[in-house]
Structure formats: C-alpha cells, structure tokens
Amino acid sequence: MSLFVAMKLLIVASTVLLVIALSLFARLQDVFHFIRNPALGLRAFLAMYIIVPAVALLFIVLFDLRPGVELALLVISLSPVPPRLPSKQHKSGAENAYVTGLLVTSALVSLIVMPLGLHLIGSWFGRDIEVSTAGIAKTLAITVVIPLIIGLAAQKVLGERSERVARVMAKLSMVMLVIGVLVVFVMIAPGMWALVGHGTLIALAAMVVIGLLAGYALGGPLPENRSALALATSMRHPGVALGVVATAFPDAHPPLMAIIIFTLLNVIISIPFLKLVHRHRSAP
C-alpha cells in the first residue's frame, strides 16, 4: 500500500470516528428535523443547491478558467455537507437538531442533485459529465450514514458515558486528520502551485465568500443556525467531490488539485468569518 493511499484511508477513518462522536449527542428525531420544518429545508436547498451552482456557472462564463478548474467548481457546488463540518457548527452555537438534520438531508438530496445537475450542465456546455449515483451513495454511506447509525445505537448502550467517549473519539479523530492532511499536502504541493493562475484563486475564494453570505442570509431566524448554514453552504464534502472527479475523469489531476485548494481556502476564510459573526452577536 502506498503512503498516499494510507493517508487517504487515515483521513476517511478520522471522518468516520468524528461522525460517530457527533451522533453520540444526537437524537433520532434530529435526523428528520428538516422534514418537520420544510421552510428551513427550502432555505437550505436554495442556498446550497441553487445559489452556489449558479455562482459557479457565472465564474465559468466570466473567467478563462482551465477545464479542470471548471469541473471542480461544478462538482463542489453540488456536493453535500462534509461530515467534519458539524463540529464547527456546534462551536458556532447551532442547535443539535439543525446540524444533524442538515448533515443527513444534504447527503440524501445530493444523491439526486449531483448526477442530474452535472448531466444538465454538461449538456449545456457540450461536455459529457456523467457520474455514478452508486459511487456517491457508497461514499456517503461510509462517511455519514453508517457512522451515524453506529453512534445512535452506541448512545443507547453507553448511556451517561456517551459524552466522555464522544470527546475522546473527537480528539483522536482530529489527531488522525492532522497527520493525514499534512502528509498529503506535502506530497501534492508541487502540483498545486502549477494550478494557480487564470483566475483560479479568485474564483475559488469568491465561491467560499458567496457561500458564507448566502447561507447566513437564508439560515432562518436564529443567528446560531444562520452561521451553521453559512458554513454548510460554503464548505462541501471533499471526499464526495474527489471521488466523483476520480471516477468520472480518472486521469484528470487539475480538478483534484482545485478541490484541495478550495478546501484549504475554506478553512482560511471561514475562521475569521466565524469570529466576526460571534463578535457581532456578542456586541450590546
């Protein structure tokens, strides 16, 4: 097994551990939060799967982007919420029900939206962009659905010990993630620098900023949940995005690099955004 593959498996394992840890705090009814509150669900759908894909299309038209970057923008804009995101959403003060419901609902919606959206957009641009729904479902099952079920079941067995176990698992997950990401970053850094230019950084950074603003504007009456939707709208599941590109275009390295750059920009931009929002809420 190569070092790169080993690090990818370590990152996936860290994601699985984190979802289990988060679901130890969740309730079964939280999974259906957006079904019980359809207005919130429609707002989230508009922000994530209408506004952000429209912005991606706009940048493709306005900028002379490389074909690989164009593909990355489209795939990112149609991907679901990343499993690691709920930990940041909880820190922003969002409700457990809102965070869990958003994670599960976006995963289910993306099974339909991503293949259909890429097919329609590809037809518009005269390109054949076909992706496997089964492949997306497999990634989401491994990183979201199965760990969520395991966590909910373990919660019943552990009882009051759930919180202590969850905290240990979350810390272990973070250590595994940091190791995996640092090693992978060192391995792919030379290829990433070659991709910078032709408006790539501007388009990717603007996607993050517009996603944050759209999500915050449509997140509903509670400021904490608005922050949660802002993060969900700007950050997307890198595992799903990378898996779709690797499956549909196995020899296309530029879109893979662009997705990784987008993920790094997300981390850099979202941190000051959260601090700004928290400062605004704390002001008298």
Legacy VTK file of the C-alpha trace (Angstrom):
# vtk DataFile Version 3.0
C-alpha trace
ASCII
DATASET POLYDATA
POINTS 284 float
0.000 0.000 0.000
1.394 3.407 -0.996
1.815 6.197 1.540
-0.737 8.351 -0.306
-3.410 5.642 -0.133
-2.621 5.011 3.539
-3.088 8.698 4.352
-6.389 8.797 2.438
-7.625 5.845 4.496
-6.470 7.594 7.678
-8.455 10.723 6.749
-11.560 8.635 5.980
-11.171 6.793 9.291
-10.899 10.129 11.135
-14.128 11.287 9.473
-15.950 8.099 10.477
-14.809 8.487 14.090
-15.976 12.104 14.183
-19.463 11.324 12.853
-19.827 8.566 15.459
-18.730 11.036 18.146
-21.208 13.668 16.956
-24.083 11.182 16.741
-23.480 10.189 20.384
-25.003 13.603 21.191
-27.794 13.384 18.582
-31.378 12.178 18.876
-33.178 10.075 16.292
-35.770 12.801 15.702
-32.943 15.234 14.834
-32.373 13.265 11.615
-35.836 14.356 10.389
-35.538 17.988 11.507
-35.891 19.462 8.015
-38.811 17.204 7.170
-40.624 18.569 10.222
-39.537 22.119 9.300
-39.850 22.302 5.486
-39.380 26.094 5.370
-35.883 25.706 6.829
-35.202 22.883 4.369
-36.221 25.016 1.382
-33.984 27.860 2.550
-31.027 25.483 2.887
-31.726 23.959 -0.539
-31.876 27.417 -2.142
-28.561 28.466 -0.602
-26.652 25.237 -1.229
-28.014 23.865 -4.499
-29.361 26.910 -6.366
-27.288 29.973 -5.466
-23.846 28.330 -5.231
-24.151 26.320 -8.501
-25.406 29.497 -10.218
-22.329 31.345 -8.952
-20.089 28.515 -10.198
-21.655 28.802 -13.668
-21.199 32.577 -13.592
-17.486 32.258 -12.847
-17.066 29.694 -15.620
-18.578 32.188 -18.057
-16.692 35.240 -16.753
-13.226 33.740 -16.171
-10.935 31.947 -18.590
-10.564 29.019 -16.212
-8.763 25.803 -17.012
-11.200 22.950 -17.869
-10.145 21.077 -14.725
-10.984 24.069 -12.527
-14.374 24.472 -14.234
-15.188 20.844 -13.444
-14.045 21.272 -9.830
-16.318 24.301 -9.342
-19.344 22.395 -10.616
-18.680 19.268 -8.556
-18.012 21.302 -5.393
-21.205 23.339 -5.817
-23.328 20.167 -5.934
-21.614 18.216 -3.145
-23.224 17.670 0.297
-22.128 18.860 3.731
-18.797 17.368 4.895
-19.075 15.106 7.964
-16.404 17.113 9.785
-18.393 20.325 9.470
-20.899 19.689 12.312
-18.133 20.051 14.899
-17.567 23.637 13.679
-21.305 24.240 13.538
-21.694 23.152 17.158
-18.934 25.594 18.122
-20.928 28.344 16.403
-23.798 27.584 18.819
-26.131 25.880 16.334
-28.873 23.550 17.560
-28.105 19.818 17.540
-31.295 19.125 15.597
-30.423 21.704 12.924
-26.848 20.422 12.500
-27.783 16.736 12.362
-30.742 17.355 10.064
-28.613 19.421 7.695
-25.915 16.731 7.528
-28.364 13.929 6.720
-30.714 15.881 4.441
-27.918 17.325 2.283
-26.468 13.832 1.863
-29.803 12.483 0.609
-30.510 15.483 -1.652
-27.061 15.320 -3.266
-27.760 11.756 -4.439
-30.301 13.273 -6.850
-28.982 16.792 -7.385
-25.358 15.963 -8.202
-25.818 13.400 -11.029
-28.748 15.336 -12.521
-27.067 18.733 -12.192
-23.768 17.609 -13.724
-25.599 15.929 -16.597
-27.677 19.046 -17.382
-24.742 21.438 -17.061
-22.528 19.146 -19.134
-25.169 19.038 -21.877
-25.373 22.834 -21.801
-21.598 23.155 -22.283
-21.486 20.311 -24.788
-19.459 18.048 -22.489
-20.121 14.540 -21.298
-20.166 14.711 -17.485
-21.735 11.512 -16.204
-21.237 10.367 -12.607
-22.252 7.258 -10.728
-25.041 7.694 -8.190
-23.933 4.395 -6.658
-20.419 5.785 -6.144
-21.756 8.899 -4.400
-24.079 6.756 -2.281
-21.190 4.495 -1.265
-19.059 7.444 -0.124
-21.944 8.972 1.844
-22.860 5.616 3.364
-19.296 5.068 4.603
-18.703 8.606 5.901
-22.194 9.654 7.067
-24.995 7.093 7.226
-23.282 4.051 8.777
-21.299 6.043 11.407
-24.485 7.945 12.294
-26.389 4.696 12.882
-23.498 3.252 14.914
-23.358 6.382 17.077
-27.106 6.456 17.730
-27.041 2.760 18.686
-23.946 3.177 20.871
-25.629 6.077 22.655
-28.287 3.687 23.992
-25.649 1.232 25.211
-23.256 3.764 26.760
-25.871 5.906 28.458
-24.263 8.635 30.588
-20.793 7.638 29.376
-21.678 8.750 25.835
-20.343 12.281 26.289
-16.986 11.151 27.682
-16.494 8.571 24.917
-17.525 11.107 22.276
-14.924 13.629 23.454
-12.131 11.019 23.340
-13.167 9.911 19.854
-13.349 13.516 18.611
-9.808 14.259 19.853
-8.448 11.042 18.303
-10.206 11.919 15.061
-8.543 15.354 14.989
-5.068 13.881 15.533
-5.606 11.391 12.696
-6.903 14.133 10.402
-3.967 16.482 11.038
-1.432 13.733 10.330
-3.199 12.625 7.148
-3.746 16.129 5.743
-0.177 17.304 6.426
1.371 14.276 4.730
-0.952 14.509 1.711
-0.355 18.255 1.410
3.429 17.774 1.305
3.042 15.092 -1.370
0.799 17.123 -3.703
2.131 20.653 -3.060
4.242 20.862 -6.264
1.210 20.080 -8.439
-0.978 22.581 -6.606
1.331 25.535 -7.322
1.213 24.729 -11.031
-2.570 25.192 -10.981
-2.581 28.718 -9.542
-3.389 31.416 -12.104
-6.006 32.218 -14.763
-8.388 33.466 -12.066
-8.358 30.143 -10.201
-7.758 31.552 -6.704
-10.193 34.431 -7.255
-12.981 32.092 -8.383
-12.427 29.558 -5.599
-12.157 32.204 -2.860
-15.233 34.040 -4.175
-17.185 30.762 -4.102
-16.348 30.420 -0.408
-17.301 34.019 0.449
-20.572 33.991 -1.519
-21.487 30.626 0.021
-20.943 32.029 3.516
-23.047 35.113 2.785
-25.871 33.185 1.068
-26.090 30.643 3.875
-26.080 33.285 6.581
-28.789 35.267 4.809
-31.086 32.237 4.400
-30.390 30.392 7.654
-33.615 31.378 9.383
-34.405 33.491 12.467
-31.781 32.054 14.861
-28.294 33.612 14.380
-26.606 30.380 15.502
-28.363 28.330 12.816
-27.599 31.031 10.244
-23.897 30.539 10.988
-24.351 26.781 10.605
-25.971 27.105 7.176
-23.309 29.619 6.142
-20.603 27.049 6.852
-22.584 24.271 5.150
-23.174 26.365 2.033
-19.512 27.304 1.636
-17.906 24.018 2.730
-18.682 20.839 0.819
-17.796 17.153 1.210
-14.264 16.870 -0.272
-14.475 13.068 -0.230
-17.557 13.075 -2.464
-16.122 15.745 -4.775
-12.781 13.976 -5.123
-14.496 10.622 -5.591
-16.753 11.935 -8.367
-13.852 13.501 -10.265
-11.603 10.466 -9.805
-14.358 8.139 -11.053
-15.620 10.196 -13.993
-12.179 11.521 -15.037
-9.512 9.170 -13.605
-6.623 10.877 -15.433
-7.680 14.472 -14.678
-5.372 15.807 -11.956
-6.144 19.592 -12.170
-9.710 19.262 -10.793
-8.439 17.133 -7.905
-5.884 19.808 -7.047
-8.529 22.559 -7.377
-10.824 20.765 -4.903
-7.990 20.530 -2.377
-7.162 24.233 -2.839
-10.852 25.074 -2.323
-10.894 23.069 0.915
-7.818 24.898 2.226
-9.272 28.307 1.281
-12.460 27.354 3.104
-10.586 26.797 6.331
-8.644 30.054 5.954
-11.707 32.208 5.167
-14.282 30.617 7.480
-12.238 31.151 10.662
-12.321 34.990 10.547
-15.949 34.808 9.361
-16.983 32.877 12.480
-15.049 35.275 14.709
-16.712 38.262 13.047
-20.183 36.768 13.446
-19.533 35.844 17.084
-18.267 39.364 17.818
-21.345 40.849 16.162
-23.703 38.644 18.226
-21.834 39.488 21.433
-21.959 43.225 20.863
-24.530 45.131 23.013
LINES 1 285
284 0 1 2 3 4 5 6 7 8 9 10 11 12 13 14 15 16 17 18 19 20 21 22 23 24 25 26 27 28 29 30 31 32 33 34 35 36 37 38 39 40 41 42 43 44 45 46 47 48 49 50 51 52 53 54 55 56 57 58 59 60 61 62 63 64 65 66 67 68 69 70 71 72 73 74 75 76 77 78 79 80 81 82 83 84 85 86 87 88 89 90 91 92 93 94 95 96 97 98 99 100 101 102 103 104 105 106 107 108 109 110 111 112 113 114 115 116 117 118 119 120 121 122 123 124 125 126 127 128 129 130 131 132 133 134 135 136 137 138 139 140 141 142 143 144 145 146 147 148 149 150 151 152 153 154 155 156 157 158 159 160 161 162 163 164 165 166 167 168 169 170 171 172 173 174 175 176 177 178 179 180 181 182 183 184 185 186 187 188 189 190 191 192 193 194 195 196 197 198 199 200 201 202 203 204 205 206 207 208 209 210 211 212 213 214 215 216 217 218 219 220 221 222 223 224 225 226 227 228 229 230 231 232 233 234 235 236 237 238 239 240 241 242 243 244 245 246 247 248 249 250 251 252 253 254 255 256 257 258 259 260 261 262 263 264 265 266 267 268 269 270 271 272 273 274 275 276 277 278 279 280 281 282 283
